[in-house]
Amino acid sequence: MSTMTLNKKTFRIAGLLLILCLISAAILSGTFAKYTNEYFGQDTALVAKWDLEMKAGEKEFSVSPDPVADLDLFEHAYKNNIAQKDGDDYIIAPGVDGEFTLSMTNNSDVAAAITFDITKTGANVPMEFFIGDSFPTEGNDGVLKDVVALKTALNELNEGNPITLAETTGTKEVNVLWRWAYDGTAATAGANDESDTALGTDSATADRTSYKLNIDITATQVTPE
């Protein structure tokens, strides 16, 4: 085979390879030549805070599961003709009355409904209650004869419904008056000199007769709308 023939074959092969390369490049360029972008984004949500404060006068209620807070619900100004206190406890008797203010503050990011559970333990002192500034001077309109009536009244302060504290700045104050009437009233029909005297006689023992008022306040988130 002559050198010229070999050269021709070489050129043909080289030409074919060049054509194949060009075809492959065209195919590949058509496959990968396209627009392309990546897009990114994110958002952050904050969990609503739950922060309320309940007070009776200047003292704060404890929050479960902390121990029960000692409040000054029976603080009174009577000093004449009665020993005012025994240690940290105030002494009550027929003719003594007082008041305490329940203060509720909502610093939460959500509204809260407030409900009360009121119970008493100890002696059956004929205690009367009233929500407002003063007991009525005549009659017993609005006078609450026991803790059950007080509980009901506190839970219906919002037009028959529980109190609702608005989010972030909701506040409410409720003034509660109490008294052990010197003379029995229609509200405490079962009270008389004999039953009152029995309470005092029982308290003359080493284990003094006591009357304890228990206030349990529950705050519940209101459903967002």
C-alpha positions as a Markdown table, in Angstrom:
| # | Residue | x | y | z |
|---|---|---|---|---|
| 1 | Met | 0.0 | 0.0 | 0.0 |
| 2 | Ser | 1.4 | 3.3 | -1.0 |
| 3 | Thr | 2.0 | 6.1 | 1.4 |
| 4 | Met | -0.5 | 8.3 | -0.4 |
| 5 | Thr | -3.2 | 5.7 | 0.1 |
| 6 | Leu | -2.4 | 5.5 | 3.9 |
| 7 | Asn | -2.5 | 9.3 | 4.2 |
| 8 | Lys | -6.0 | 9.4 | 2.5 |
| 9 | Lys | -7.3 | 6.8 | 4.9 |
| 10 | Thr | -5.8 | 8.7 | 7.8 |
| 11 | Phe | -7.4 | 11.9 | 6.7 |
| 12 | Arg | -10.8 | 10.2 | 6.3 |
| 13 | Ile | -10.6 | 8.7 | 9.7 |
| 14 | Ala | -9.5 | 12.0 | 11.2 |
| 15 | Gly | -12.4 | 13.7 | 9.4 |
| 16 | Leu | -14.9 | 11.2 | 10.6 |
| 17 | Leu | -13.7 | 11.6 | 14.2 |
| 18 | Leu | -13.9 | 15.4 | 13.9 |
| 19 | Ile | -17.5 | 15.1 | 12.6 |
| 20 | Leu | -18.4 | 12.8 | 15.4 |
| 21 | Cys | -16.9 | 15.2 | 17.9 |
| 22 | Leu | -18.8 | 18.1 | 16.5 |
| 23 | Ile | -22.0 | 16.1 | 16.5 |
| 24 | Ser | -21.4 | 15.0 | 20.1 |
| 25 | Ala | -20.6 | 18.6 | 21.2 |
| 26 | Ala | -23.8 | 19.8 | 19.6 |
| 27 | Ile | -25.9 | 17.1 | 21.3 |
| 28 | Leu | -24.3 | 17.8 | 24.7 |
| 29 | Ser | -24.5 | 21.6 | 24.4 |
| 30 | Gly | -28.2 | 21.1 | 23.6 |
| 31 | Thr | -28.7 | 18.9 | 26.7 |
| 32 | Phe | -27.0 | 21.2 | 29.3 |
| 33 | Ala | -27.6 | 24.7 | 28.0 |
| 34 | Lys | -30.6 | 25.9 | 30.1 |
| 35 | Tyr | -31.7 | 28.5 | 32.6 |
| 36 | Thr | -31.3 | 27.6 | 36.3 |
| 37 | Asn | -32.0 | 29.4 | 39.6 |
| 38 | Glu | -32.3 | 28.4 | 43.2 |
| 39 | Tyr | -34.7 | 30.2 | 45.6 |
| 40 | Phe | -34.5 | 30.3 | 49.4 |
| 41 | Gly | -36.8 | 31.5 | 52.2 |
| 42 | Gln | -37.8 | 31.0 | 55.8 |
| 43 | Asp | -40.0 | 32.3 | 58.6 |
| 44 | Thr | -39.9 | 32.3 | 62.4 |
| 45 | Ala | -42.9 | 32.0 | 64.7 |
| 46 | Leu | -42.8 | 32.9 | 68.4 |
| 47 | Val | -44.6 | 30.8 | 70.9 |
| 48 | Ala | -47.1 | 33.0 | 72.8 |
| 49 | Lys | -46.0 | 33.7 | 76.3 |
| 50 | Trp | -48.3 | 32.7 | 79.3 |
| 51 | Asp | -47.7 | 35.1 | 82.2 |
| 52 | Leu | -50.3 | 36.1 | 84.7 |
| 53 | Glu | -50.2 | 37.6 | 88.2 |
| 54 | Met | -52.8 | 37.1 | 90.9 |
| 55 | Lys | -52.7 | 39.1 | 94.2 |
| 56 | Ala | -54.8 | 39.6 | 97.3 |
| 57 | Gly | -53.9 | 43.0 | 98.5 |
| 58 | Glu | -50.1 | 43.2 | 98.3 |
| 59 | Lys | -49.5 | 39.5 | 98.6 |
| 60 | Glu | -49.2 | 37.2 | 95.5 |
| 61 | Phe | -50.9 | 33.9 | 95.1 |
| 62 | Ser | -48.6 | 31.0 | 94.5 |
| 63 | Val | -48.6 | 29.0 | 91.3 |
| 64 | Ser | -49.1 | 25.3 | 91.3 |
| 65 | Pro | -47.2 | 23.1 | 92.2 |
| 66 | Asp | -45.7 | 25.6 | 94.6 |
| 67 | Pro | -46.9 | 25.6 | 98.2 |
| 68 | Val | -50.1 | 27.5 | 99.0 |
| 69 | Ala | -49.4 | 31.2 | 99.7 |
| 70 | Asp | -50.4 | 32.7 | 103.0 |
| 71 | Leu | -52.6 | 35.7 | 102.4 |
| 72 | Asp | -54.0 | 38.5 | 104.6 |
| 73 | Leu | -57.6 | 38.0 | 103.8 |
| 74 | Phe | -58.8 | 38.6 | 107.4 |
| 75 | Glu | -56.7 | 41.7 | 108.1 |
| 76 | His | -58.8 | 44.2 | 110.0 |
| 77 | Ala | -58.4 | 47.5 | 111.9 |
| 78 | Tyr | -60.2 | 46.5 | 115.1 |
| 79 | Lys | -58.0 | 47.0 | 118.2 |
| 80 | Asn | -60.4 | 48.1 | 121.0 |
| 81 | Asn | -62.3 | 45.6 | 123.0 |
| 82 | Ile | -60.7 | 42.8 | 121.0 |
| 83 | Ala | -57.2 | 41.3 | 120.8 |
| 84 | Gln | -56.3 | 42.0 | 117.2 |
| 85 | Lys | -53.9 | 39.2 | 116.5 |
| 86 | Asp | -52.4 | 36.0 | 117.9 |
| 87 | Gly | -49.0 | 35.6 | 116.2 |
| 88 | Asp | -49.5 | 36.0 | 112.5 |
| 89 | Asp | -53.3 | 35.3 | 112.6 |
| 90 | Tyr | -56.0 | 37.9 | 113.0 |
| 91 | Ile | -58.7 | 37.2 | 115.6 |
| 92 | Ile | -62.3 | 37.6 | 114.5 |
| 93 | Ala | -65.5 | 37.8 | 116.6 |
| 94 | Pro | -69.1 | 38.9 | 116.1 |
| 95 | Gly | -69.0 | 42.6 | 115.1 |
| 96 | Val | -65.7 | 42.3 | 113.2 |
| 97 | Asp | -65.5 | 43.0 | 109.4 |
| 98 | Gly | -62.8 | 43.6 | 106.8 |
| 99 | Glu | -62.1 | 43.5 | 103.1 |
| 100 | Phe | -59.6 | 42.3 | 100.5 |
| 101 | Thr | -59.0 | 43.1 | 96.9 |
| 102 | Leu | -58.3 | 40.4 | 94.3 |
| 103 | Ser | -56.1 | 41.8 | 91.6 |
| 104 | Met | -55.5 | 40.0 | 88.3 |
| 105 | Thr | -53.0 | 41.0 | 85.6 |
| 106 | Asn | -52.5 | 39.3 | 82.3 |
| 107 | Asn | -49.1 | 39.8 | 80.7 |
| 108 | Ser | -49.6 | 37.0 | 78.3 |
| 109 | Asp | -49.8 | 37.1 | 74.5 |
| 110 | Val | -53.2 | 35.5 | 74.7 |
| 111 | Ala | -56.5 | 36.3 | 76.5 |
| 112 | Ala | -57.4 | 34.4 | 79.6 |
| 113 | Ala | -60.6 | 33.5 | 81.3 |
| 114 | Ile | -60.6 | 33.5 | 85.1 |
| 115 | Thr | -62.6 | 31.2 | 87.3 |
| 116 | Phe | -62.7 | 30.8 | 91.1 |
| 117 | Asp | -63.1 | 28.0 | 93.5 |
| 118 | Ile | -63.9 | 29.2 | 97.0 |
| 119 | Thr | -64.0 | 26.8 | 100.0 |
| 120 | Lys | -63.7 | 27.1 | 103.7 |
| 121 | Thr | -62.3 | 24.8 | 106.3 |
| 122 | Gly | -62.6 | 24.9 | 110.1 |
| 123 | Ala | -65.5 | 26.2 | 112.2 |
| 124 | Asn | -68.9 | 27.1 | 110.9 |
| 125 | Val | -68.5 | 30.8 | 111.4 |
| 126 | Pro | -71.6 | 32.6 | 110.0 |
| 127 | Met | -69.4 | 34.7 | 107.6 |
| 128 | Glu | -71.1 | 37.0 | 105.1 |
| 129 | Phe | -69.6 | 38.4 | 102.0 |
| 130 | Phe | -70.3 | 41.3 | 99.6 |
| 131 | Ile | -68.7 | 42.3 | 96.3 |
| 132 | Gly | -68.4 | 46.1 | 96.1 |
| 133 | Asp | -67.5 | 49.0 | 98.3 |
| 134 | Ser | -69.8 | 48.6 | 101.3 |
| 135 | Phe | -72.5 | 46.3 | 102.7 |
| 136 | Pro | -76.0 | 47.6 | 102.2 |
| 137 | Thr | -77.2 | 49.8 | 105.1 |
| 138 | Glu | -80.7 | 48.4 | 104.8 |
| 139 | Gly | -81.7 | 44.9 | 103.8 |
| 140 | Asn | -79.5 | 42.2 | 102.4 |
| 141 | Asp | -79.6 | 42.9 | 98.7 |
| 142 | Gly | -76.3 | 41.4 | 97.3 |
| 143 | Val | -75.2 | 40.0 | 100.6 |
| 144 | Leu | -73.6 | 36.5 | 100.1 |
| 145 | Lys | -74.5 | 34.2 | 102.9 |
| 146 | Asp | -71.6 | 31.7 | 102.5 |
| 147 | Val | -68.6 | 30.7 | 100.4 |
| 148 | Val | -70.7 | 28.9 | 97.9 |
| 149 | Ala | -72.6 | 32.1 | 97.1 |
| 150 | Leu | -69.3 | 34.0 | 97.0 |
| 151 | Lys | -67.9 | 31.5 | 94.5 |
| 152 | Thr | -71.0 | 31.8 | 92.2 |
| 153 | Ala | -70.9 | 35.6 | 92.3 |
| 154 | Leu | -67.2 | 35.8 | 91.4 |
| 155 | Asn | -67.7 | 33.4 | 88.5 |
| 156 | Glu | -70.5 | 35.5 | 87.1 |
| 157 | Leu | -69.0 | 39.0 | 87.3 |
| 158 | Asn | -68.8 | 39.3 | 83.5 |
| 159 | Glu | -72.5 | 39.5 | 82.8 |
| 160 | Gly | -73.1 | 36.1 | 84.1 |
| 161 | Asn | -69.9 | 34.7 | 82.8 |
| 162 | Pro | -66.3 | 34.4 | 84.1 |
| 163 | Ile | -64.0 | 37.4 | 83.9 |
| 164 | Thr | -61.9 | 37.6 | 80.7 |
| 165 | Leu | -58.5 | 39.4 | 80.8 |
| 166 | Ala | -57.4 | 40.7 | 77.4 |
| 167 | Glu | -54.0 | 39.8 | 76.1 |
| 168 | Thr | -50.8 | 41.8 | 77.1 |
| 169 | Thr | -52.5 | 44.4 | 79.3 |
| 170 | Gly | -55.7 | 42.8 | 80.7 |
| 171 | Thr | -56.3 | 43.8 | 84.4 |
| 172 | Lys | -59.2 | 43.4 | 86.8 |
| 173 | Glu | -59.7 | 44.2 | 90.5 |
| 174 | Val | -62.5 | 42.8 | 92.6 |
| 175 | Asn | -63.2 | 44.1 | 96.1 |
| 176 | Val | -64.6 | 41.5 | 98.5 |
| 177 | Leu | -66.0 | 42.5 | 101.9 |
| 178 | Trp | -66.5 | 40.1 | 104.8 |
| 179 | Arg | -68.2 | 40.3 | 108.2 |
| 180 | Trp | -69.2 | 38.3 | 111.2 |
| 181 | Ala | -72.4 | 40.2 | 112.0 |
| 182 | Tyr | -72.8 | 41.3 | 115.7 |
| 183 | Asp | -76.5 | 40.5 | 115.3 |
| 184 | Gly | -77.7 | 37.8 | 113.0 |
| 185 | Thr | -79.2 | 38.9 | 109.7 |
| 186 | Ala | -81.6 | 37.3 | 107.2 |
| 187 | Ala | -78.6 | 36.3 | 105.2 |
| 188 | Thr | -77.3 | 34.2 | 108.1 |
| 189 | Ala | -80.6 | 32.9 | 109.4 |
| 190 | Gly | -78.9 | 30.1 | 111.3 |
| 191 | Ala | -76.7 | 32.4 | 113.3 |
| 192 | Asn | -77.7 | 33.3 | 116.9 |
| 193 | Asp | -76.1 | 34.1 | 120.2 |
| 194 | Glu | -76.0 | 30.4 | 121.3 |
| 195 | Ser | -74.1 | 29.2 | 118.2 |
| 196 | Asp | -71.7 | 32.2 | 118.3 |
| 197 | Thr | -71.0 | 31.6 | 122.0 |
| 198 | Ala | -70.3 | 27.9 | 121.3 |
| 199 | Leu | -67.7 | 28.9 | 118.7 |
| 200 | Gly | -66.0 | 31.2 | 121.3 |
| 201 | Thr | -66.1 | 28.5 | 124.0 |
| 202 | Asp | -64.5 | 25.9 | 121.7 |
| 203 | Ser | -61.7 | 28.4 | 120.9 |
| 204 | Ala | -60.8 | 28.6 | 124.6 |
| 205 | Thr | -59.1 | 25.3 | 124.4 |
| 206 | Ala | -55.4 | 24.9 | 123.5 |
| 207 | Asp | -56.3 | 23.9 | 120.0 |
| 208 | Arg | -58.0 | 27.2 | 119.0 |
| 209 | Thr | -61.0 | 27.2 | 116.7 |
| 210 | Ser | -60.2 | 28.6 | 113.3 |
| 211 | Tyr | -61.9 | 29.6 | 110.1 |
| 212 | Lys | -59.9 | 29.3 | 106.9 |
| 213 | Leu | -60.9 | 30.7 | 103.6 |
| 214 | Asn | -59.4 | 29.0 | 100.5 |
| 215 | Ile | -59.2 | 30.7 | 97.2 |
| 216 | Asp | -58.2 | 28.8 | 94.1 |
| 217 | Ile | -58.0 | 30.9 | 90.9 |
| 218 | Thr | -57.7 | 29.2 | 87.5 |
| 219 | Ala | -56.6 | 31.0 | 84.3 |
| 220 | Thr | -57.5 | 29.4 | 81.0 |
| 221 | Gln | -56.4 | 30.5 | 77.6 |
| 222 | Val | -59.3 | 31.9 | 75.5 |
| 223 | Thr | -59.5 | 30.3 | 72.0 |
| 224 | Pro | -58.1 | 32.7 | 69.4 |
| 225 | Glu | -60.5 | 34.0 | 66.7 |
